[in-house]
Amino acid sequence: MPIKKLNHRENPWIAEGARYVYKTPDNKTHQAILKYSLVNRRTLERIDHDMTRSYEEHDGKFYDVLAKTWGRLAHFVRLIDWLTCIVVNTGGNAFDFELRSDGKLVQVEEHELGQYYGLLRHLIRGVFHEEVGLDRFILMPYAELFRDVVTRYMKWHPFLDECFDKLPTFFDTNTRRYCGDLANELFDAIRREAKARQINQIVTAWKADCKRARDRMVKFKHECFAKHPRLYVMPLETAYRSELPEPVSLEQAKKHHAKFVNRLRANAKFSAVAIGGVWSLSWGERKGHYFRWIFLLDAELAQDATEWAELVTSIWLDVVQDGTGFVRVPGISDHPSPIAGLIAVDDPVKMQALDEELDYIAQKGSFIQPKETAGVRSWGTWVPANTRENRRRKVASKPESDAGAQMLNAS
């Protein structure tokens, strides 16, 4: 085992010639959990992008606006989730301290968890970072566990993050303990809380929920492509202008969305070309609550999305009123979406892109979710009122002065 000398001269806490012993880490657990972390990284970074980045219109031009916390949310959540998973699945101390009869340190041995000591200060400060505001969100199970334990622990040791800024052999005069020993205590507290919560069962259930959501989404996609092997995909966001003095409340956004869905379904012209759609409730630092849509249109009837995007936009703006509504259409408002346009069921590249987008919609609420939306349905599927083939093709050629339009105007 490699050995280092801690010092050559004696000080009040460390004996002369004290040794630091460390092992070459067994990275089997590390590698297995790193793989788990990397799988989740892409989803977390996409959530961060959606929550901290917005495309805004000013004087007819669109701008890409980043919140101050851009990139930090995913960074902190991924690392605390990853580290907590390692701690829960690795037994023993990070450091073992051997003291002389007079209480001075003569040897410290670093174990596997000791290699993560340098992350603690950074992650603890991330939990309390005011701009990131992790306390606003429901997080992934391991990340939630870390945040809760650290929040409680800091009440007992308010200078813990400052201690972890020092070497593990530094003697903290506030607690009268070595900083590495405080790391042992924190890791042990995390494991005790994990056992009390039955974290393994929680994580298993969390993964099962994610899989069920993906399976439901895949089933709906297959049903749509079974009707027509070539669909025109039209993604867009129905949102609110970011310059509003007060963000639109969740309840008001839900009412607008319900009214919007009903008007879409009542619009015979749109029902004529629409095969189905998927919506999801989203939230952003500057955007507040908004809804992401993926419409699947009959490619034989909708070869250009411009007309249908304008129709959907007009319905949303009419529902919201007061000029506060905003619709983001990829390719018009900003850069194009990789899933926009014609997708054939036998096109593996575009089908994979669509699958990844649907997976993201189905799972994102399980990774990071505003506490305000807890218990609120986060996504769903939509089908038009007109589903009969002959009705769709007949109505598609008619002007929008039919019963659906009359219902829209009447409301």
C-alpha positions in Angstrom: 0.0 0.0 0.0 1.4 3.5 -0.9 2.4 5.5 2.1 3.0 9.3 2.5 4.4 11.2 5.4 2.0 13.7 6.8 4.6 16.0 8.3 8.2 16.1 9.6 7.5 18.2 12.6 5.1 17.6 15.4 2.1 20.0 15.9 -0.7 20.1 18.4 -2.8 17.4 16.6 -0.4 15.4 14.4 2.6 13.5 15.7 6.0 13.8 14.1 6.4 11.2 11.2 2.7 10.5 11.1 1.8 8.4 8.0 -1.0 8.6 5.4 -1.8 5.2 4.0 -4.0 4.7 1.0 -5.0 1.8 -1.1 -5.3 1.6 -4.9 -9.1 1.8 -5.2 -11.2 -1.1 -6.3 -13.2 0.6 -9.0 -15.7 -2.1 -9.7 -18.5 -0.4 -7.8 -17.3 3.0 -9.1 -17.4 1.8 -12.7 -20.9 0.2 -12.4 -22.4 3.3 -10.8 -20.6 5.6 -13.3 -22.3 3.7 -16.1 -25.7 4.3 -14.3 -24.8 8.0 -13.9 -23.8 8.4 -17.6 -27.1 6.9 -18.7 -29.0 9.6 -16.7 -26.6 12.4 -17.6 -28.2 13.1 -21.0 -31.7 13.4 -19.5 -30.5 15.6 -16.7 -28.7 18.0 -19.1 -31.8 18.2 -21.3 -33.9 19.0 -18.3 -31.4 21.7 -17.3 -31.6 23.1 -20.9 -35.3 23.3 -20.8 -35.5 24.8 -17.3 -32.8 27.4 -17.7 -32.8 28.4 -21.3 -35.6 30.1 -23.2 -36.3 31.5 -26.7 -37.9 34.9 -26.4 -39.4 37.3 -28.9 -38.6 41.1 -28.8 -39.6 43.4 -31.6 -40.2 40.6 -34.0 -36.9 39.0 -33.4 -36.1 35.8 -31.4 -33.3 35.6 -28.8 -31.7 32.7 -26.9 -31.7 33.7 -23.2 -29.9 31.8 -20.5 -30.7 31.9 -16.8 -27.9 32.4 -14.3 -28.1 28.8 -13.3 -27.6 27.4 -16.8 -25.7 24.1 -16.6 -25.5 24.0 -12.8 -28.8 22.2 -12.0 -27.9 19.1 -14.0 -24.3 19.2 -12.7 -25.2 19.2 -9.0 -28.1 16.7 -9.3 -26.1 14.2 -11.3 -23.1 14.3 -9.0 -25.0 14.1 -5.7 -27.1 11.2 -7.2 -23.9 9.4 -8.3 -22.0 9.9 -5.1 -24.9 8.9 -2.9 -25.4 5.7 -4.9 -21.7 4.9 -4.3 -21.9 5.7 -0.5 -25.0 3.5 -0.1 -23.4 0.6 -1.9 -20.0 0.8 -0.2 -19.5 -0.2 3.4 -17.0 1.1 5.9 -15.3 4.4 6.6 -13.7 6.7 4.2 -10.8 7.2 6.7 -9.5 5.3 9.8 -7.5 7.3 12.3 -4.9 5.9 14.6 -4.1 8.1 17.6 -1.2 8.0 20.0 -1.8 7.9 23.8 -1.7 11.6 24.0 -4.4 11.9 21.3 -2.1 12.9 18.4 -2.5 11.4 15.0 0.1 8.8 14.0 -1.6 7.2 11.0 -4.6 7.7 8.8 -5.7 5.1 6.3 -7.8 6.1 3.3 -10.3 3.6 2.1 -12.4 3.5 -1.1 -14.8 6.3 -0.1 -11.9 8.5 0.8 -11.2 9.2 -2.9 -14.5 11.2 -3.0 -13.7 13.4 -0.1 -12.7 16.3 -2.4 -16.3 16.5 -3.8 -18.1 17.0 -0.5 -17.5 20.7 -0.1 -18.6 21.4 -3.7 -21.8 19.3 -3.4 -22.8 20.5 0.0 -22.6 24.1 -1.2 -24.6 23.1 -4.3 -27.4 21.9 -2.0 -27.6 25.4 -0.5 -26.9 27.4 -3.7 -29.6 30.1 -3.7 -29.7 30.5 -7.5 -29.9 26.8 -8.2 -32.5 26.3 -5.5 -32.5 22.5 -5.2 -35.1 22.8 -2.4 -37.7 23.8 -5.0 -37.6 20.4 -6.7 -38.4 16.8 -6.2 -35.3 14.9 -7.2 -34.2 11.4 -8.2 -34.2 9.1 -5.2 -30.5 9.1 -4.3 -30.2 12.9 -4.9 -33.2 13.5 -2.8 -31.6 11.4 0.0 -28.4 13.4 -0.1 -30.1 16.7 0.0 -32.3 15.8 2.9 -29.4 14.3 5.0 -27.1 17.3 4.3 -29.8 19.8 5.1 -30.4 18.2 8.4 -26.7 17.6 9.1 -25.8 21.3 8.5 -28.1 22.3 11.4 -25.8 20.4 13.7 -22.5 21.4 11.9 -23.1 24.7 10.2 -19.4 25.0 9.1 -19.3 21.5 7.6 -18.6 22.8 4.1 -15.7 24.9 5.4 -14.2 21.9 7.1 -14.4 19.8 3.9 -12.4 22.6 2.2 -9.4 21.4 4.3 -7.5 18.1 4.2 -9.1 15.1 5.9 -6.3 15.3 8.5 -7.1 18.8 9.4 -8.3 19.1 13.1 -11.4 21.2 13.3 -11.4 23.1 16.5 -15.2 23.7 16.4 -16.1 20.1 16.6 -12.8 18.9 18.1 -12.5 16.3 15.3 -10.6 15.6 12.2 -12.4 16.6 9.0 -12.0 13.1 7.6 -13.8 11.7 10.6 -16.7 14.1 9.9 -16.8 12.7 6.4 -17.2 9.2 8.0 -20.1 10.5 10.1 -21.8 12.0 7.1 -21.5 8.9 5.0 -22.8 6.8 7.8 -25.7 9.1 8.2 -26.5 8.7 4.5 -26.4 4.9 4.8 -28.7 5.0 7.9 -31.2 7.2 6.2 -31.1 5.0 3.1 -31.9 1.9 5.2 -34.7 3.8 7.0 -36.2 4.8 3.7 -35.6 1.4 2.1 -33.9 3.2 -0.7 -33.3 0.1 -2.8 -37.1 -0.5 -3.0 -37.6 3.2 -3.8 -35.0 3.1 -6.6 -36.5 -0.2 -8.0 -40.0 1.4 -8.0 -38.6 4.6 -9.6 -37.0 2.6 -12.4 -40.2 0.6 -12.9 -42.3 3.8 -13.2 -39.9 5.2 -15.8 -40.2 1.9 -17.8 -44.0 1.9 -17.6 -44.1 5.5 -18.8 -41.8 4.7 -21.8 -43.9 1.6 -22.6 -47.1 3.6 -22.7 -45.5 6.2 -24.9 -44.1 3.6 -27.3 -47.5 1.9 -27.5 -49.2 5.2 -28.5 -46.5 5.8 -31.1 -47.0 2.4 -32.6 -50.8 2.9 -32.7 -50.3 6.2 -34.6 -47.9 4.7 -37.2 -50.2 1.6 -37.6 -52.8 4.0 -39.0 -50.4 5.7 -41.4 -46.8 4.6 -42.0 -45.7 8.1 -42.9 -46.5 10.9 -40.5 -45.6 14.6 -40.4 -44.3 15.5 -37.0 -44.9 19.0 -35.7 -43.3 19.9 -32.3 -44.1 23.2 -30.6 -44.6 24.8 -27.2 -47.6 26.6 -26.0 -46.3 29.1 -23.4 -46.5 32.6 -22.0 -44.4 35.6 -22.6 -41.4 35.8 -20.2 -41.8 39.6 -19.7 -45.0 39.2 -17.7 -44.8 41.0 -14.3 -46.1 37.8 -12.6 -45.8 34.3 -13.9 -49.0 32.5 -14.8 -50.1 30.2 -11.9 -50.1 26.5 -12.3 -53.9 26.3 -11.9 -54.4 29.0 -14.6 -52.0 27.2 -17.0 -54.0 24.0 -16.5 -57.3 25.8 -17.2 -55.8 27.3 -20.4 -54.5 23.9 -21.4 -57.8 22.1 -20.9 -59.6 24.8 -22.9 -57.0 24.6 -25.6 -57.3 20.8 -25.9 -61.1 21.0 -26.2 -60.9 23.6 -28.9 -58.3 21.6 -30.8 -60.5 18.5 -30.6 -63.5 20.6 -31.8 -61.7 22.0 -34.8 -62.8 19.8 -37.7 -60.1 21.1 -40.1 -57.3 20.2 -37.7 -59.0 16.9 -36.8 -59.0 16.1 -40.4 -55.2 15.9 -40.6 -54.2 15.0 -37.1 -53.5 11.4 -36.2 -52.6 12.1 -32.6 -50.4 14.1 -30.3 -48.4 14.0 -27.1 -48.3 16.8 -24.6 -46.2 17.4 -21.5 -46.3 19.9 -18.6 -43.0 21.7 -18.4 -41.4 24.5 -16.3 -38.6 27.0 -16.9 -36.9 29.7 -14.8 -38.0 32.5 -17.2 -40.9 30.7 -18.9 -42.8 29.5 -15.8 -45.3 26.7 -16.6 -45.8 25.8 -20.2 -46.8 22.8 -22.4 -44.7 21.0 -25.0 -46.6 19.3 -27.8 -45.7 16.8 -30.5 -48.4 16.5 -33.1 -48.5 13.6 -35.5 -50.2 14.5 -38.8 -51.2 12.5 -41.8 -48.3 13.1 -44.2 -50.5 12.8 -47.3 -52.6 15.7 -46.1 -50.0 17.9 -44.2 -46.9 18.2 -46.3 -46.1 21.6 -44.8 -46.5 22.4 -41.2 -46.7 26.2 -41.6 -50.5 26.2 -42.0 -51.1 23.9 -39.1 -48.6 25.6 -36.8 -50.4 28.9 -37.5 -53.8 27.3 -36.8 -52.6 25.8 -33.5 -50.9 29.1 -32.6 -54.1 31.1 -33.2 -56.1 28.7 -31.0 -53.7 29.0 -28.1 -53.4 32.8 -28.4 -57.2 33.0 -28.5 -57.5 30.9 -25.3 -54.9 32.8 -23.4 -56.0 36.3 -24.6 -54.6 39.6 -23.3 -51.5 39.2 -25.6 -49.8 37.1 -22.9 -49.6 33.9 -24.9 -46.6 32.7 -26.9 -46.0 29.7 -29.1 -42.6 28.5 -29.9 -42.3 26.7 -33.2 -38.8 25.0 -33.8 -37.5 26.1 -37.2 -39.4 29.4 -37.1 -38.9 30.7 -33.6 -35.4 29.2 -33.4 -33.3 26.3 -34.6 -35.1 23.4 -36.2 -36.0 20.3 -34.2 -34.4 16.9 -35.3 -37.9 15.3 -35.1 -39.7 17.9 -37.2 -40.9 17.0 -40.6 -41.7 13.7 -42.4 -41.0 10.5 -40.6 -41.5 7.1 -42.2 -41.9 4.0 -40.1 -39.0 2.4 -42.0 -36.6 5.3 -41.4 -34.5 4.0 -38.5 -32.6 7.3 -37.9 -35.6 9.6 -37.6 -37.6 6.9 -35.7 -34.8 6.7 -33.2 -34.8 10.5 -32.8 -38.6 10.4 -32.2 -38.2 7.6 -29.7 -35.6 9.5 -27.8 -37.8 12.6 -27.6 -40.8 10.6 -26.4 -38.6 8.8 -23.8 -37.5 12.2 -22.5 -41.1 13.4 -22.2 -42.2 10.3 -20.4 -39.3 10.3 -17.9 -38.3 13.9 -17.2 -40.7 14.4 -14.4 -39.1 11.5 -12.6 -35.7 13.1 -12.6 -36.3 16.7 -11.6 -39.8 18.1 -10.9 -40.9 21.4 -9.3 -42.5 20.6 -6.0 -45.5 22.8 -7.0 -46.4 20.2 -9.7 -46.3 17.2 -7.4 -49.3 15.0 -8.0 -50.2 16.8 -11.2 -50.4 14.8 -14.4 -47.1 15.6 -16.2 -47.9 14.3 -19.7 -50.6 12.7 -21.8 -51.7 11.7 -25.3 -54.3 13.4 -27.5 -56.4 12.1 -30.3 -58.8 14.2 -32.5 -62.5 13.9 -32.4 -62.6 12.9 -36.1 -61.0 9.6 -36.5 -62.9 8.0 -39.4 -60.7 7.9 -42.5 -63.4 9.0 -45.0 -64.4 11.9 -42.7 -60.8 13.1 -42.4 -60.2 13.2 -46.1 -63.6 14.8 -46.8 -63.1 17.6 -44.3 -59.5 18.4 -45.2 -60.6 19.9 -48.4 -63.3 22.2 -46.8 -62.8 25.7 -45.5 -62.7 26.2 -41.7 -66.4 27.3 -41.6 -67.7 24.0 -40.4 -69.2 23.0 -37.1 -65.7 22.9 -35.4 -65.0 26.4 -36.4 -68.4 27.6 -35.3 -67.8 26.0 -31.9 -64.4 27.7 -31.7 -65.9 31.1 -32.6 -68.9 30.7 -30.3 -66.6 30.0 -27.4 
